[in-house]
Amino acid sequence: MEAAEARVCVTGAGGYLGSWLLHLLLSKNYTVHGTVREPSDAKYGHLKELPNPSNLKLVKAELLDYNSIYSAVEGCSGVFHVASPVPSASAEVIEPAVGGTLNVLKACVEAKVKRVVFVSSGTAVSMNPSWPKDQVMDETCWSDKDYCRSIQNWYRLSKTEAEGRAFEFAEANGLDFVSVCPTFILGPILQPAVNASSLVLLRLLKGHDSTGNQCRTMVDVRDVAEALLLAYENAETLGRYICAAHMISTQEMVEILKGLYPNYKYPESTLISLWQLTLEWGGCWLEPRIFMSVVDQCGLQLHHGSREGGAEFPKVAETWMELPSSARNACGLCGKLQKGWNLGLILRRHNAISTAAR
């Protein structure tokens, strides 16, 4: 790969997924422009410890400041748009998600960027109560924006709206655009602050009882980074992909964590709540007999034959081995660092780039 081809930009470089993506790109000798709010801030110090740090340039940028975004992507052949507002119960999350995404894409067109990989979310797929109950949700399914508004789930609305508008803009402007929708992301933490998804496990380690026995589709953060790079490097990828690995219930999470870290206080019970599952999976009603087969009914179905990465995902426990240790400084938790995980990824292909949310 020529030097010009190996220069890419990563928005949200200091975040949970952004940090791991930088780690991967730098280890493969990419030159990376990473956008952060303030490059001199100590909270980005971990980025200086990544492989080949001389290949990393931190750029001060705000998603709603077009000029700063253009400065970051200028001279890059590819852009990974990872930055996203933190999940919020406020409708104010929508403007930076949509406006920021369009700013990035406009800058990419002006700077003649060759390919954009956009990080969406499984939440932009799964909240659709009108989806046929006997049909698996796949890349053709979009969360129902009106339904999201009606229940005031602004974060899911922001992810759905941003991804849909991005597809429309890319198609109208001839931009090579690929979207990846990761599900519940877990794994070790590089940045000093604990991210929202990791807090779910940390709450279980500290014995919080408020989480019902929900069923989640999870994926290792390092595998998501691999998936994003594959989506960028593979010229045949286009459209929308789901990135997922395992379906797991809260009770199973607790049992696995007990085996790894037996000295913590865990919730005494995680009672099943079909209402919670209905809400979690966008209105799809789950009968008890299919509880542990939720993927096949209204989750994100994983067809082994359609995996385009070759390798298998790590086991669930392997994803979590390093989490308590990597989070202990932020949460006062301690754990024995255990290493060992296998790379794996799943990208489910959807060729219809024009299938955007309307």
C-alpha positions in Angstrom: 0.0 0.0 0.0 1.4 3.4 -1.0 2.0 6.1 1.7 -0.9 8.2 0.4 -3.2 5.2 0.6 -2.1 4.4 4.1 -3.2 7.8 5.6 -6.6 7.7 7.3 -8.6 9.8 9.7 -10.4 8.4 12.8 -13.0 10.7 14.4 -13.5 10.2 18.1 -10.0 8.8 18.4 -9.8 9.0 22.2 -12.9 7.0 22.9 -13.4 3.3 23.7 -13.7 1.9 20.1 -11.7 4.8 18.6 -8.7 3.9 20.8 -8.7 0.3 19.8 -9.1 1.2 16.1 -6.1 3.5 16.4 -4.1 0.7 18.1 -4.9 -1.6 15.2 -4.2 0.9 12.4 -0.9 2.0 13.9 0.2 -1.6 14.4 -0.3 -2.0 10.7 1.8 1.1 9.9 -1.1 3.3 8.9 -0.6 7.1 9.3 -3.5 8.3 11.3 -5.1 11.7 11.9 -7.1 11.2 15.1 -9.7 13.9 16.1 -10.0 14.8 19.7 -11.4 17.9 21.4 -8.1 19.0 22.9 -4.9 17.2 21.9 -3.0 18.4 25.0 -5.6 17.0 27.4 -4.1 14.4 29.7 -7.0 12.0 29.1 -5.6 11.3 25.7 -2.2 10.3 27.1 -2.9 6.6 26.5 -2.8 7.3 22.7 0.9 8.2 23.0 1.6 4.7 24.2 0.1 3.0 21.2 2.3 1.2 18.6 4.2 3.5 16.2 3.1 6.7 18.0 5.1 8.8 15.5 2.5 7.8 12.9 -0.3 9.4 14.9 -1.3 13.1 14.6 -4.0 14.3 17.0 -6.1 17.0 15.5 -8.4 19.3 17.5 -11.8 19.1 16.0 -15.5 19.4 16.8 -18.1 17.5 14.8 -20.2 20.6 14.4 -17.2 22.8 13.3 -16.9 22.0 9.6 -13.5 23.7 9.1 -11.9 21.7 11.9 -13.3 18.5 10.5 -12.0 19.4 7.0 -8.5 20.0 8.4 -8.6 16.6 10.0 -9.6 14.6 6.9 -7.6 16.6 4.3 -4.9 14.5 2.7 -6.5 11.2 3.9 -7.6 8.4 1.6 -10.0 6.9 4.1 -12.1 8.1 7.1 -13.5 6.1 9.9 -16.3 8.1 11.5 -16.4 6.6 15.0 -17.3 9.7 17.0 -20.8 9.7 18.4 -22.6 11.5 21.2 -22.8 9.6 24.5 -26.1 7.8 25.0 -28.5 10.2 26.4 -32.1 10.5 27.4 -32.3 14.0 25.9 -33.4 14.9 22.4 -30.4 17.2 22.2 -28.3 14.1 21.2 -29.8 14.1 17.7 -28.3 17.3 16.3 -24.6 16.5 17.0 -25.2 12.9 15.7 -26.8 13.9 12.4 -25.2 17.3 11.9 -21.8 16.0 12.9 -22.1 13.0 10.5 -23.1 15.2 7.6 -20.2 17.6 8.3 -17.8 14.7 8.2 -19.2 13.4 4.9 -19.2 16.9 3.3 -15.6 17.3 4.3 -14.8 13.9 2.8 -16.4 14.9 -0.5 -14.5 18.2 -0.6 -11.2 16.5 0.4 -11.7 13.7 -2.2 -11.6 10.9 0.4 -11.8 7.5 -1.4 -13.8 5.6 1.2 -15.7 6.3 4.4 -16.5 3.6 7.1 -19.3 4.8 9.4 -19.8 3.3 12.8 -23.6 3.0 13.4 -25.2 0.7 15.9 -27.3 -2.3 16.3 -29.8 0.0 17.9 -30.4 1.4 14.4 -31.6 -2.0 13.4 -33.5 -3.5 16.3 -36.2 -1.1 17.4 -39.0 -1.8 14.9 -42.2 -3.2 16.3 -43.7 -3.5 12.8 -41.1 -6.0 11.7 -42.8 -9.4 11.0 -42.5 -11.5 14.1 -41.5 -14.6 12.1 -38.8 -12.8 10.2 -35.3 -12.3 11.4 -34.0 -8.8 11.7 -31.1 -8.3 9.3 -29.3 -5.4 7.5 -32.5 -4.5 5.7 -34.3 -3.7 8.9 -34.2 -0.2 10.3 -35.4 1.0 13.6 -38.7 2.8 13.3 -38.0 6.5 13.8 -41.6 7.4 14.7 -41.7 4.7 17.3 -38.4 5.9 18.8 -39.9 9.4 19.1 -43.1 8.0 20.6 -41.1 6.3 23.4 -38.6 9.2 23.6 -35.6 6.9 22.9 -33.5 9.7 21.5 -30.2 7.8 21.3 -31.6 5.1 19.1 -33.3 7.8 17.0 -30.1 9.7 16.7 -28.2 6.6 15.4 -31.0 5.6 13.0 -31.4 9.2 11.7 -27.6 9.7 11.3 -27.1 6.5 9.4 -30.1 7.0 7.1 -29.1 10.5 6.3 -25.5 9.4 5.7 -26.6 6.8 3.1 -28.7 9.4 1.4 -25.8 11.9 1.3 -23.3 9.3 0.1 -25.6 8.1 -2.7 -26.4 11.7 -3.9 -22.7 12.7 -3.9 -21.1 9.5 -5.2 -19.2 8.8 -2.0 -17.8 5.3 -1.3 -19.6 4.6 2.0 -19.8 1.6 4.2 -21.8 1.3 7.4 -21.0 -1.1 10.3 -23.6 -1.7 13.0 -21.9 -3.2 16.1 -24.1 -4.6 18.8 -23.3 -4.4 22.6 -19.5 -3.8 22.6 -17.4 -5.2 25.5 -13.7 -5.9 26.2 -10.7 -4.3 27.8 -10.4 -0.5 28.1 -7.5 1.6 26.8 -8.8 5.0 27.8 -8.8 6.2 31.5 -12.6 6.7 31.7 -15.0 3.7 31.7 -17.4 3.7 28.8 -21.1 3.1 29.0 -21.3 -0.5 27.8 -18.5 -1.6 30.2 -20.5 -0.1 33.1 -23.1 -2.9 32.6 -20.6 -5.5 33.7 -19.1 -3.3 36.4 -22.5 -2.9 37.9 -22.9 -6.7 38.1 -19.5 -7.0 39.7 -20.6 -4.5 42.4 -23.8 -6.3 43.1 -26.4 -3.9 41.6 -29.8 -5.6 41.3 -31.5 -3.1 39.0 -30.6 -4.9 35.8 -33.2 -7.5 34.8 -32.4 -10.7 32.9 -32.1 -9.0 29.5 -30.7 -10.7 26.5 -28.0 -8.9 24.6 -26.0 -9.5 21.5 -22.4 -8.7 22.3 -19.1 -8.4 20.4 -15.5 -7.8 21.5 -14.3 -4.2 21.0 -11.1 -5.6 19.3 -13.2 -7.5 16.8 -15.2 -4.4 16.0 -11.9 -2.7 15.2 -10.9 -5.6 12.9 -14.3 -5.5 11.2 -13.9 -1.7 10.5 -10.5 -2.3 9.0 -11.8 -5.1 6.8 -14.7 -3.0 5.7 -12.1 -0.3 4.7 -9.6 -2.6 3.0 -11.9 -4.9 1.2 -13.0 -3.2 -2.1 -16.0 -5.4 -2.4 -17.7 -4.3 0.7 -20.6 -1.9 0.3 -23.8 -1.0 2.0 -24.6 -2.0 5.6 -23.2 -4.7 7.9 -24.1 -6.0 11.3 -21.1 -6.8 13.6 -22.1 -9.2 16.3 -20.9 -12.4 18.0 -22.8 -13.8 21.0 -26.3 -13.8 22.4 -26.2 -13.8 26.2 -28.5 -13.1 29.1 -27.7 -11.1 32.2 -27.9 -14.4 34.3 -25.3 -15.9 32.0 -23.1 -12.8 32.4 -23.3 -13.2 36.2 -22.3 -16.9 36.0 -19.4 -16.3 33.8 -18.1 -13.4 35.9 -18.5 -15.5 39.1 -16.2 -18.1 37.5 -13.6 -15.5 36.6 -13.8 -13.2 39.6 -15.4 -15.1 42.5 -14.7 -12.5 45.2 -17.1 -9.9 44.1 -20.6 -9.3 45.3 -23.1 -10.2 42.6 -26.9 -9.7 42.3 -28.8 -12.4 44.1 -31.2 -12.7 41.3 -31.8 -11.5 37.8 -35.5 -12.3 37.2 -36.7 -12.5 33.6 -38.8 -9.7 32.5 -40.5 -10.1 29.1 -41.5 -6.5 29.2 -37.8 -5.5 29.4 -36.9 -7.8 26.6 -39.7 -6.4 24.5 -38.3 -2.9 25.0 -34.8 -4.1 24.5 -35.5 -5.7 21.2 -37.6 -2.9 19.7 -41.1 -4.3 20.4 -40.6 -7.9 19.3 -42.5 -10.1 21.8 -40.4 -13.0 23.1 -42.2 -16.1 24.3 -40.5 -18.0 27.2 -39.8 -21.1 24.9 -37.6 -19.0 22.6 -36.0 -16.8 25.3 -32.5 -18.3 24.7 -33.1 -18.4 20.9 -33.9 -14.7 20.7 -31.5 -14.2 17.8 -33.6 -16.5 15.6 -36.8 -14.7 16.3 -36.2 -11.0 16.6 -32.5 -10.5 17.3 -29.7 -10.1 14.8 -29.4 -13.5 13.1 -25.9 -14.8 12.7 -25.5 -17.2 9.7 -22.2 -19.0 10.0 -22.1 -19.5 6.3 -22.1 -15.7 5.7 -19.1 -14.8 7.9 -16.6 -12.9 5.8 -13.7 -12.8 8.2 -12.7 -16.4 8.3 -11.8 -16.6 12.0 -14.2 -17.5 14.9 -15.1 -15.1 17.6 -13.5 -15.5 21.0 -15.6 -17.2 23.7 -17.6 -14.8 25.8 -15.4 -15.3 28.9 -12.3 -14.5 26.9 -13.8 -11.1 26.0 -14.3 -10.3 29.7 -11.1 -11.5 31.2 -9.3 -8.2 31.0 -12.2 -5.8 31.6 -12.1 -5.6 35.4 -8.3 -5.1 35.4 -8.4 -2.4 32.7 -11.2 -0.6 34.6 -9.9 -0.9 38.1 -8.3 2.6 38.2 -11.5 4.3 37.2 -13.9 2.3 39.3 -11.9 1.1 42.3 -12.1 -2.5 41.1 -9.3 -5.0 41.1 -8.9 -8.1 39.2 -6.3 -10.6 38.0 -5.2 -9.7 34.5 -5.8 -12.7 32.3 -4.8 -12.7 28.7 -6.0 -14.7 25.8 -8.4 -14.0 23.0 -8.8 -15.0 19.4 -9.6 -12.5 16.7 -12.8 -13.1 14.9 -15.4 -11.0 13.2 -18.6 -11.1 11.4 -19.8 -8.8 8.7 -23.1 -9.6 7.2 -23.3 -8.2 3.7 -26.2 -6.1 2.4 -25.7 -4.9 -1.2 -28.5 -2.4 -1.5 -26.8 0.9 -0.6 -29.9 2.8 -1.3 -31.9 1.0 1.5 -31.8 4.0 3.7 -34.3 4.9 6.4 -36.9 7.2 5.0 
